[in-house]
Every structure is written in structure tokens, then in C-alpha cells.
Amino acid sequence: MRTWWNGSLTRKIGSLSLILLSFLFLVIIYSVFTLQRIDGELREVADIDVPLSEVMSDIEMLQLKQHVVLEQLELAAAGEEAAPLSAYQQHKQQLQALLGKARATLTEALRHHEARFDLGRHEAALGSIDALLTQSDRFEVDIRQLINRRSVREADWAQLEPLANQLDSAMGQLLSQLDELTLSVSRYSEKHERQFMLVNAGLGMGALFIGIYLTIYIIEVFRRRIGRIQGQIDTLQQSLSSGQPLPTAPLASGRKIPDELGELESDLKMMIGRLTAEFHHRQEVEKSLLELATRDKLTGAYNRHKWEEEIRHELALAARGGTVSVLLLDVDHFKHINDNHGHDAGDRVLTALATNLVSRLRSSDLLFRLGGEEFAILLREQSQQDAALLADALRQMVEQATTAGLPACTVSIGVATYQPGDDEQSLLRRADLALYRAKELGRNRVQCG
């Protein structure tokens, strides 16, 4: 069962369809078989019970006529009428003909096995017919002997009445047997018809249930699975439109369903997973390119290109009422460091200087290397006084800093704060002039411009 459930969608639908077709085939086979049986029973009703019903009706009429004939014979015996023996003989011939017809019908049914049920009642009815014929013959003999006498007394006629009553009772008993026989056939046929309808209804409901379940299963599977696939496609489209990677890689989650839609979903997840990896790789590449484009390779500080971008942005904000200050730093006697300790030591001095400066700055402050040993610091929302205090604190930090294997150094710093009408050149020129004065005054100083 588990293998079937985890199997191909085509296989599952095919299996359910085969079960449905098997139910329908079973319904058809059972219907054909039962209809043949009911048809045989209806033929029995047509070939046996209908003729017997006609015989019963005619016998009932003869039973009434028998009383009339007997009354005529009684009057004849009293001399009031001519003896109507021929009338009784005609009555007997009709009765024999009807009984012969009933006997022939029952005998033919038993011989050809058309009587499917109540065989005992069929045989009992045949026995009653034979007994009635025998009684009828004996009664005719007694009547003939009585009529042929020269004088018939009323006592003689009274002796004949019990025989007439026995004959009438035998006819009534035969009618009752034939009536019970036809009723049992009708009840049996109705019972089979009800059983046929119930079983057919049960099989039909089973087939209907399987058909409904198959339909709901197919619709639900396609709705749920295609919905998931459509959701992944929508996520992929949004990712492509925004240029952002997917939040998760769906390839690593979920249980693989080994059917056609499962394979499609798995392929889509693999594609999305690869695309997500490509997005992340592209982001890493873009980040690296951005670092190369905006960072100084030696010190890690921002480069001049980034300086030009940021100073324009900050000047635009300052023009709308903000404040920005610039610190321009230069390493004192840096040429002597290169000449006396080598360029490699000079590079390490610049790297250590940038690291120390960044550690003292706020996260909103930016450090730039404008070239050689010259650095700039962009201070957002800092007045000139606060900027000068920070510049002096940085100067003292550099002066006091010691790094094993590196020569000590000092810095000169020029401070300039935005003034209305300033642009990049004017602000940087004032900071540069302040730096120049600091160097003229003996270096390792802070000057404001």
C-alpha cells in the first residue's frame, strides 16, 4: 500500500480507474446474470402460472355449474323433468379438459425444468388433479346407476350427496393449491427483483463512491501540487523582478514525491536552488567589486571616489539645514619613515593609523584616504568646536599609540565646518589651509579653518 501511495501519479490514477471499471464490470455481470434469472421466472409465470390462472377461473365456473346440474338431476329423479345425463356428461368433459390442460402444463414444466421452485407444490397439484379425475369418474358411474333405476327414492339420492360434496371439496382443494402455487411464484419473483435492485444499488453506490473519490483525489492533488509549483514560480518571478535572492533554498526542504508532478516540483526546486546560489554568488561578487571600487586596498579606508560621492551628499543635506565637518590629516615626516624604515614599514604605519582612527570614530563618521599619507574624516552633524575637540583627541591617540616593530608617528589636522554657500572645493580648501598652518606651526597640531 505504501509503495502504491508513493508511486507514480499516473499509476495511482490508473489503479483507481481499474477498480472503478472492475466495479462497473461486476455490476454489468451481476445484472446480466440476475436479469436472465428473472427472465426465466417471468417465462415460468407466462408459461405456467398464467395458464393455471385461466384454468382456475374456468374450474370455478364449472364448480358453480355443477350445483345447477346436480339440482337438475335431482328433479329428474323425482320425475319432474327429463333426466339430463347428457348435461352432466358435457360438464364432466369440460372439467376433464381443464384438468388435462392443467396437468399438461405442470407436467411439461417439470419435464423441461421450468419449475424453478416449489416443486413439491407442483407435484402435489398433479396428485390433486389425478384424484379429482378419479372422483369425477366414480361420481359419474354412481349418477348413471342411479338414473338408470326405474324408481329413485329420495333416500337413494341422499346417499349421492356426500359424493357430490367430496367432489366439490376436491375441486376447492385443487383451486386452493393452484392459487398458493401462483402466489408463491409471484412472491419469489418479487423477492428476486428486490434483491436485484438492492445489490445493483449497492454496487452502483460503490462505483459512484470510487468515481467521486477518484475525481476529488485528482482535483485535490492537482490543486495542491500545482499551487505549490505556482507559488514557487511566483516567488521566482518576484526574485527576478527585484533582483534579490530567494529567502530560502527550497531544495533542501520537503519530501520528494516520486510522481510526475513531484519530479516537476523537484526540478523546479533544483533550478530555484541553483538560481539562489547564483544570486548569492553575484551578491558576493558585487560586494567585492564595490569594495574594490570604494575602498583603499592598503588601509581599508574609503577611497577618493567614495569621498567625492559622500561629500556631495552631505553638502546637499547641510544646505537644507544640516551640519557637517571635515578633518584633513597628514602624517608628519612620512618621507623620513619610508627613507629610514622602508616602504613596507610605511605601508604598515598607514594601515595601523587607519585602524586606530576608525576605532575612535562613530559608526556614522567616515574615514577616507585621499592619497599617500593624507586622510580625510567626514563628521556628520558635528559643529566646528566638537570637530576640533575630536581632532585633538585623535592627534593625542596617534601620538601615544605604539605598535611593535613600527616607528612612532604624529599627525597634523586641519578642521573645516560647512558654511552657507560652501561646495566641495571651498570646504576642502579651508581644511587644507588649516592643515598647512598646523604644519607651519611645528606639526602635531590641530588648526581650524
N, C-alpha and C positions, 0 to 999 in steps of 0.2 A: 504493500500500500504506500509506504514511504517512497519507494523507488518510483511508483507511478506519480505521486504528488510532486516529486522533484523532477519529473521528466519533461519532455518537450510539450509546449502548449498545443501543438498540432496533435500529438499523441493523446493528451488528455481529452481534447475536444472529440477526437476520433473515437476514443473509448466510450465516452458518454453517448455519442451518437450511435455507436454499435449497440449499447444497452437499450437505448430508445427504440432502435429498429428491431431488436430482439423482442421487446415487449409488444411492439406493433405486430410482428410476425406471430407471436404467441396468441395475440388477440384474434388474428385472422384465422389461424389454425383451429383454435378452440371454437370460433364462430362457425367455421365450415363444418366441423365435426358435430357440434350441437344442432346446427340447422338441419343436417342430414338426419339426425336422430328425431328431431321434432317433425321433420317432413315424413319420416316413417310412421310416427304416431298419428299424424294427420291423415296419412293414407289409410291407417287402420280405422280411424274414425270414419273416413269416407267409404271404405270397402266393407267394414264390418258393422260399426255401430249405427250408421245411417240406415242401412237395410234392416237391421234389427229393430230400430225405432219404428220404421214403417210397418214391420211385421207386428210389433206390439200394438200399434194403433188399430191394425186390421183385426187382431185377435180380440181386442177389447170390444170391437163392434160385433164380432161373431159371438162373444160371450153374452151380449145383450139379446142377440137374435136367438140364441139357444133357449133362453127363457120363453120367448114367444113360441118357438117350435114345440117345446115341451107342453105348453098350455094347449096348443092345437091338438097334440097327440092325446092329451087327457080328455078333451072334448070329443075327440073321435072315439075314444074308448067308451064313452058314455052314450054313443050313438047319435050325438047331436050334429056331427059333421063327418064327412068322409075322411078316412084315415090318411093323413098327409105324409106317409112314409117317404115319398119322393122328396118332400121338402127337407126332411131330416137328412136324407142321403146327400142332397145338394149341400146342406150345411156342413156335413162331415167332410165332403170332398174339398170344400173351401178351407176348412180347418187343416186337413191333411196337406193341402197345397202350401198353406202358410207355414206350417210346421216343417215341411220339407224344405222350403226356402230358407228358414232359419237354420235348419240342420246343415244344409249345404253350405251356407255362409260360414258357420262355425267350423265345420269340418275342413273346408278349404283354407281357412285361416290357420288352423292347427297344422295342416299338412305342409303349407308353404312358410310356416314360422312367422306369420304376420301378426299373430297374437303375442305381443312383447311382454305382457304382464297379465296377472290374474288368470293363469292357465287353469287353475283349479275351478274357477267360476265358469270358464268356458266349457270344461268337461262336465261340470255339474249341470249346466244348462242343457247340454246334449242329452244327459241322462234324463232330465225332466221332460224333454221333448219325446224321447222314446217311451217313457212311462205314460205320457199324455196320449200318445198314439195308441198304446196298448189299451188304456182305459176307454178310449173312444171306440175302439173296435168291440170291446166287450160290452159296452153300453148299447151299441148298435144291435148286437146279437140279442140282448135282452129285450130291447124295444120290438125287434122283429118278431120274437117269440110271443110277446105279449099281445101284439096287434093281430097275429095270425090265429089267436084263440077265438072261438065262437062267442064266448061271453067273457067280458073282463069286469071283474068286480073292483070296487073301489079299494078294497084291501090289497088286491094284486098291484094296483097302480101305486099304492102307498109304499110297497116294497121296492119300487123302482126309484123312488125319490132319493134315498140315501146314495144310490149310484150316481144320480144326476148331481147331487151336492158334491160328491167326491170328484166328479169330472170338473165341476165348476171351481172347486178348490184347487185342483191340479192346474187348471188354466191360470188361476190367480197367482199360484206359486211360481209358475213359469214366467208370468209377466213381471213379478217382483224380482226374480233372478235376472231377467234381461235388463230391467231398469237399473238394478245395482251394478250390473256389468257396464252399462253405458256411462253411469255416473262415475265409476272408478276410473274409466278411461279418460273422462273429461278432467277429473281431479289430477290424475297423473300427468296429463299433458300440461295443465296449468302450472303444476309444481315444476316441471322441467323448464317451462317458459320463464318462471320467476327466477329459478337458479341461473338460467342463461343470462337474464338481464342483470342479476347481481354480480355474477362473475365477470361478465363483459364490462359492467360499470366499474368494478374493482380494477380490472386490467387497464381499462381506459383511463381511470384516475391515476394509476401508477405511471402510465405512459405520459399523461399530461403533467404530472409532478416532475418526472425526469426532464421533459421538454422545457418546463418553466425553469427548473434548476439550471439546466444547460444554458438557457438564454440569459438568466441572471448572472450565472458564473462568467460567461463570455463577456457580457456588458461590463460587469464589475472589474474583471481582470483588465480589459482594455482601458476602462476609465481610469483605474488606479495607476496602472503601469504607464500608460500614455501620459497621464497627468504628471507623474514623476519625471518622465522624459521631457515633457513640455516645460516643466519648472526648471530643469537643468538648462534647456535651450534658452529660456528667458534670462536665467542668470548669466549664461554665456553672452547673450546679446547685450545685457546691461554692462557686463565687464568690458566687452569690446567698445561699447559706446563711450564709457567713462575712462577707458584706458587704465583701469585699476584691476589688479588680480582678484581672483575669487577669494572669498573669506576663508574657505576650507577647500581641501582637495578631496572630493567625494570618492575618489578611487580607493582610499584606504578604509572606508566605512561601508557597512551593509553586507548582506549575504548574497552571494552570486546565485541567481536563479537560472538553471540550465535550460532555458527555452528560448524561442526566437526573440521575444521582447526582452528577455533577460540578457541575451547576447548583445542586442542593440543598445540596451541601457549600459551594459558593461563597456562596450566600445565607446559610447559617449562619455562615460566617466573617465576612461583612459585618455581620451582626447582632451577633456577638460583638465585632467591632472597634468598632462604634458603642457597644455597651454598655461596652466597656473605656474608650473615650473619655469616656463619661458618668461612669464610676466615677472616672476621674482628675479630671474637672471637678468632681465632687462633693467629692472629697478636697480639691481646691484651695479650693473654697467653704467646706468645713468648717474647713480650716486658717485661712482668712481670718476666718471667724466666731469661731473660737477665739482668734485674735489680738485681735480686737476685744473679745472678752469678757474676756480675761485680761491684756491689755497696755495700758499707758498710751499714748495716741495721740501725746503730745508727746515723751516721753523714751524710749519703747520699753521701759521697766521694767515689771515686773508691777504690776497694779493692786490695789486693796484687796480686791476679790472673790477674786483669786488668793491674796492674803495670808491671808485667813480660811481658805481651803481647805488651804493648806500648813501653817499654824501648828497647826491641829488634827491634821494627820497627824504632824507632828514631835513634838508633845506626847505623842501616843499612843505613839510609838516611845521617847521619853525615859522615859515612865512604866514601860516594860518594861526599863529599864536603860541606855538611851542617853543622849546629851548633846546639847544644843542651846543656842546663844546667840543673842541678838538685839542688833543695833546700831540705835539710833534716831538719825538725823541730821537736822539742821536748818540751813539756810543762814543765816549771820549777817547781820543788817541787810538782808534781801532786799527789804524795802519801800523802802529807800533806793535800791536798784538800779532798781526799777521807776519810782520817782519821778524819779530823776536821768537814767536812760538809756532809759526807756520799757519798756513791757511786752514788746515784741518782743525787746529785749535780755535781759530777764529770762527769757523762754522759752528763748533760746539758751544762757543760762548754765545753766539746769536741764538742757538736753539735753547740753551738754558735760560737766557734772558726772556725769550718769548714765553717759556713755560712759567717762569716766576711772575711775569706780568699778568698772564691770564688767571693765575691762581688768586690774584688780589682784586681782580675786576668783578663787577656784577655780571650776571648772565645776559643782561641787556646791553652791556658795553662790548664793543668790537675792537679787536687788535688787528692792524694791517701792517705788512712790510712793504714800504713804498720803494725800496731799493737799497742794496748794500747794507749799511748798518743803520739805516733810517727807518723808524717805525712811526705809525700814527695810531692814536686811540680815539674812537668816536664815543662820546659820552652823551647818552640820551637824557633829556630833562635834567641837566646839570648846569647850575649857574657858574659864572666865572670864578667866584670865590670858592665854591665847592670843588670845582675842577682844579683850582690851584692847590687846594689842600690835598686832594687825591694825588696830584702830580708830585708834590713834595714827599708824600708817603711812599710813592713808588720809587722816587730817587733814593730815599734812605734805604728802602728794602734792597735795591740793587747794590748800593754801596756796601751794605753789611752782608750781602749774600756771599757764601763761599762754596765752591764746588771742587771736590778733589780732582786734581790733575788739570784744573783750568785756572788761568790767571784772573785776578780780580779786575773789575771794571766799574766805571761810573757812567752816568748818562746826564745829558743836558736836555731840558724840556722847555718847549715853548707852548704857552696856553693861549687859545683864542676862543671867544664865545660869539655866537651868532648875533649880528646887529641888523636891524632892518635894512634891506637893500643888498645884503651880502649875497654873493654867489660863491661857487666852489673856489674860484681863483682868489677872490678877495679874502675869504676866510682863511684859506691855506697860506696866503701871502703874509697875513698878520701873524699867524702862528710861526711861520718860517722866520720872520723878522725877530720875534721874541726869542726863538731858538738861537739866532745869530748873536743877539745881545748876551744871552746866557753864556755862550762860548767866549765872547769877548771879555766878559767879567771874570773869567777864570775857569769855566766849565763846572760840571757837577752842581748845576744850579737850575732854578725854575724861574722863568720870566713870563709875564703876561703881556699880550699884545692887544 
